[in-house]
Amino acid sequence: MEQLRGLILSGGKGTRLRPITHTSAKQLVPVANKPVLFYGIEAMAAAGIKEIGIIIAPETGDEIKATAGDGSQFGVEITYILQDEPLGLAHAVLTAEPFLRDAPFVMYLGDNLLQGGIAELVDRFRANEPEALILLTPVPDPENYGVAELNGSNTVKRLVEKPKEPATDLALVGVYMFTPQIHDAARAIEPSPRGELEITDAIQHLVDQGRRVEPHIVTGWWKDTGRLEDMLEANRLILENVEQRIDGELDIESNVEGRVIVEAGARLIRSRVRGPAIIGAGTTLTDCYIGPYTAIAEGCAIERAEVEHSILLAGSSVCGLDGRMESSLLGRNVAIRRDDRQPRAYRFMVGDNSEIGIL
């Protein structure tokens, strides 16, 4: 089998993460202070894939280009491919056909995270040479996913997109490996009732044509980071594997416990951080407590507050909270503060589709 190429899908509107995604691509929301998209690029680079195409949307393409660049920071070459409308994953494959040409390829959804990378799976794809290798994992709500039925454990029998009555609990994970036959399959199918060319239908076409589609059951964790709860869980899972590194400054009254990263330029003043956690460059913590599973990006300011199990994007600030802020996601340059003056009242400026919980 010839050299594989990579295809990462980084379009989509990210409606489930609004209002964060009103102003930023969902694939650039950070997990453990690194854009989700970068994990997919790094996984491909680690598997020996050197040429990667990234599908972008008109609304967010420029931001993704500016952040990921030409790929040199990852040791790969990135080509950007514009998909004018989000008309389905199989449509994205057809859009990328001029880039992919006749090469086999790995397709990776840019907002997904997969434990352990894809190097072993690429090796298996090369060795077994199926027309497609799909990743599956048991889920409690298969009706929300593409669902697979298997012939034993070796081949795929049937695929259905978001079935009302799922035959199994095996959902497609957002990582696929294909030969060029998938292009003809994508051309052979019709749009689904929701108006999209579904990749499940294209893979089913391969099955119907007698082509071998091989399943792989994921044993580690996989996360689709499209919702707040999934972002926080992915952040927790990634932080579980960090090692302590203190490059910033701690005054004599500050301390860190466990697996904590304090980036260069960050300052802790009379503060305590309990890991796993990461504190970004240029962030200042003053008279505060940062609890486990918290990722604070660069240039933030936390003062007289407690924060735990949360993600704070660049430039955010939290000041003077009576209780603990937890299980939260703050966008860029968000300010949360409490004024000690009387009478006390709540004052908010909140964007569309936001959610505020006061407990």
N, C-alpha and C positions, 0 to 999 in steps of 0.2 A: 504493500500500500504506500502510495506517495505521501509526501509531507502534508500534514493536516494544516488547514487554516482555521482561524477563529472568527466567530461572529457573535458579538455581544449586542443585545437589544437594549437600547437606552432611550427609547421614545416613551410614549405614554404620558398621561396627564397627572398621574399620582393623586387622584381625587380622594383616596382614603387617608392621605396624609396632609390634607389641607387644614390650616392655612399655610403650613410650611412650604408646600409645593406651589403656592400661588407665585412665589418669587424665586424658586430654585427647583432644579430637576430633582425628582425623588431619588435618582441614582447617586446624587451627590450629597445627600443627607449623611452625616458621618456616623459610623459605628466605631466606638473606641477611638474617636478622633481621626478616622480615616474614611473617606467617601466609600459607600458600599460598592460603587463601580470598580474601585481599585482592587478589591478582593478578587473579582472575576478576572481582571487583567493579569494580576499576579498568579492566579491559579493556572491560567493558560501559559504564561511565561515559564512557570515551574514544570509544566508538562512538555516543554520544548517547542511550543507553538510561537513562531516568530512574526507571522503576518496576521493582524487582527483587523477586522472591519467592525466599526461601531455604528449601529443604526441610530440616527438622531432624528428628533422632531424639529420643525421650524421654530417652535417657541423656546426650546431649551438647548438647541444644538450649539449655539455660540458659547454658552456657559460650559458645556461639556468639553468642547474643543479647547477652551482656555485652561481648563483644569487638568485634563489628561494629556494635552499636548500631542506631540508626534509619536509618543510611545517610548522615546529614548530613556526616560527615567525608569522604565520597567524592562529595558532591554528588548523591546519589540518595535515593530513598525505598525502604526495605526493609520487606517484609512477610514474617513468618515463618509457615511452613506445616508443621504437624506430620504426619509420616508414621509411623504407629504401628509398622509393621514394614517391614523392607527387602525388599519384594516385587517389586523390579525397577524399571528406569528407566521403562518404560511405565506402571507403577502410580504412580510419582511424578508423571508427567504428568497422569494422571487425578486424583490427589490435589490437584494445583494448578489444576485446571480452574476452580473458582470465582474464583480470583485472575486467571487468564489471560483468562477469558471468551472473547470472539471475536477477540482480538488475535493477530497473528503474534508469534512469540517466538524468542529464542535460549536454548537449553539448554546449560549449561556444568557439567561435573563439577567439584565444588569442590576436588578434589585434583589437578587437571591444570594444567599450565603450557604456554602456547602463545606462541612467539616472534612478536613483531610485532603482537599484539593481534588484534582482530576487525573493526575499522572498515571495512576494504576489503571484507571478506566480507559485512558487513551491507549495504553499498552494492550489492554484486553481487546479493544476495538480493532487495533492493528492485527492482533494475532488471530482473532476469530473471523474477521471480515464480514460481519452482517451488513445488510443494507442500512440498518439503523440500530443504535443502542440507546435505550431510554432508561432513565433512572426513576425508580418508584419508591414510595415510602407509605406506610400505613398512616392514615389520618382519621381523626374522630368525625370529621364532617366532609366525607368524600363528594357529597353533592355540590360542593363549591369548586371542584377541580376536574381536570380530565382524569378519567378512571380507567384502569386496565384490568382485563381478564386474561389469565395466562393458561397456556397448555402446559401443565406440569410446571417446571421452573425454567424451561429452556427457551420458549418462544411466546410471543404475544398472540392471543386469539382475537381480542376485540378491544377497541378503545372508544369511549364515549365522553364527550365534553359536557361537564356539569349535569349528569343524569339526575332525574327526579327520584329514581329508585336505583341507587348504585348496586351493581352486582358484587362488588368487592370494596374494600377500604383502601385499595392501592392507588394513590394519587401520583400523577406525573410531577416529578421534581423539575425545576426549570433549567435542566442541563440535558442536552441531546447530542448525539453524534450521528452523522449522516454521510452516505456516499452521494454523488451527484444525482442519483435516481430520485431524490426528494424533489428536485425542481420539476420533473415531469409529473410527479404525484401532485404537487401543489397546483400545477396547471390543470389537472384533470378534475379537481373538485369544484363544487359550487359554494358560494357564501352561505354561512349558517343563518339561522333566523335572526341573529343579532347583526347580520351584515358583514361578518368577518370570514376570512379564509382561515379556518382552524387548523393548527398543526396536528391535532388529533385526527382530523379527517384525512389529512395528507398521509399520515403514518398508517391509518386504516387502509388507505388505498394501496400502500405497499403490501400490507398483509393480504388484502383481497387478490393481489396480483401474484401471490405465492412467494413474495420476497421475505427473507428472514429478518424479523425484527426481534432483537434480543433484549430481555429485561435485566435490570440490575436492581436489587433491593438495597436501598441505602441503610447501612447499619448505624452510622453516626447521625449527627443532627443536621437538619437542613432548615433554613428559614427564608421565607418570602417576607421581605421587610416592608410590605405595603401598608401596614397598619401600625399605630402607636405601640400596641402591646407587643407586636413582633419586633419592632425596632428595639424596644427595651430588652426583650429576651435575647436578641442577637448581640446587643451590647454586653449583656451579662455573660453570654457564652464566650465571646472573644476575650473579655477581660479576665476570665478564668485562667487564661493561658499566658498572661503577661508576667514578666519578671521585674522585680524591684529595680528601679533606676532613678537616682536622684541627681539631676543636673541643675536644678534650680536652687534657690536659697531658702533655708529654714532658720528662723531666729531661735534663740535659746529656749523660748517657751512653746515652740511648735514641735510636733512629732508626727511620724507616719508609722502605720502598723501594717505589716503584711505586704502584699504585692501592689506597690504603688509606683507609678511613673510620675515624676515631677520634671517637666521639660525645662530646658535652659531658659532663663529669663523669668520664670515663675517665682513668686515670693510667697512664703507662708509666715504670717505674723500672728503669734498667739493662737495658732490654729492646729487642728488635729485632722488627719486624713487616715481613714481606715479602709484598706484595700479589700478586694481589687478595685483600683481606681486609676484614672489618668488625669493629670492637671496640665493643661496646654501652656505653650510658651507665652510669656508676658502676662499671665493671669496672676492676680493678687488675691490671696485669701487672708482676711483679717477677722480675728475673734470669731471663728466659725468652725463648724464640724462638717466634714464631708464623709459620708458613709459609703459602704460597699456598692459596687456596680454603678459608679458614677463616672461619666466622661465629661470633663469641662474643657472646652476648646480654647483656642488662643485668645488673649486679650480680654478675658472676662474679669469681673470684680465681684467677689462674694464677701459680705461684711455682716457680722452679727446675725448669722443665719445658719440653719442646718439643711443640708441637701443630701438625699440618698436615692439610689436606684433611678438616676435621671441622666438625661443628655442635655447639655447646654452648648449651643452653637456660638460661634465667634462673636465677641463683643457684648455678650449678655451680662447683666448685673442683677444681683439679688441682695437686698439690704434690709435689715431690721425686722425680719419675720419672727413672730412669737413662737410658732410651731415649726415643724419640719416639713420642707417641701420634698415630696417623694413621687416616684413613678411619673415624672414629668418630662416633657420635651419642649425646650425653649428655642425659638428661632434666633436668627442673627440679630444682634443689637436690641434684644428685648430687655426692658428694665422692670423689675419687680421690687417695690420698696414699700416700707411702712413708715408713715409719719407719726411721730410721738405727740403731735399737738392735739389738743382737745377742741371740739368734740371729735370722736373718732368715727370714720365712715369709710366705706370702700369706694375707690375711684378707679375706673378701668377705661382704657382705650383698646378695643379688641377688634381684630379683623374678621372677615367673613368666615363662617364654618369653624370658629374657634370653640374651645370648651374650657370652662373654668370650674374647678371643684373646690369648694370651701368646706372643710371638714371640722 
